[in-house]
């Protein structure tokens, strides 16, 4: 599998580290049910078949954090975005859940 880094171009998977699901958000610590929310956040994850947004780190390259949309059935990558841009879009409410 090859990932197209926005800064470095297309690179081998060996240069990247996988950090998990990019669609989950950290629960609010001050919520009345914070313990239940954090338990679900840590332990209750799905294993989707099909397109999935994942967090990757370009460890052996530019050290960018990336959100990669990858089909888990065939490993085809449809988009690669800078995690910073995805977070800003999420904060402004202009894009999906990751």
C-alpha positions, 0 to 999 in steps of 0.5 A, spaced: 500 500 500 502 507 498 500 513 501 500 520 498 502 525 503 500 532 501 507 534 502 512 528 500 508 525 495 506 518 494 510 514 499 511 506 501 506 504 507 513 503 511 514 510 512 507 511 516 504 509 523 497 507 523 493 510 529 486 508 529 479 511 527 479 518 525 472 518 526 471 518 534 472 524 538 474 525 545 468 525 550 467 531 554 470 530 561 465 534 565 459 530 562 454 527 567 455 520 564 463 522 562 465 515 565 460 511 560 462 515 555 470 514 556 468 507 557 465 507 550 470 511 547 476 506 549 473 500 548 467 500 543 469 500 536 466 498 530 470 494 525 467 496 518 467 493 511 468 499 506 470 506 506 473 508 513 477 514 515 483 513 519 489 517 522 496 516 520 502 519 522 508 520 517 513 517 522 519 516 517 518 523 513 515 530 514 512 528 521 505 530 518 498 527 521 494 525 516 486 522 515 486 517 510 480 514 507 481 507 505 476 501 503 478 496 508 476 491 503 481 492 498 485 497 501 484 502 496 485 509 498 480 515 496 483 521 499 488 523 504 487 530 508 492 533 513 489 532 520 489 539 522 485 541 516 480 536 518 480 538 525 479 545 523 473 543 518 470 539 524 470 545 529 467 550 524 462 544 522 463 545 515 465 537 514 463 530 516 464 527 522 472 526 522 
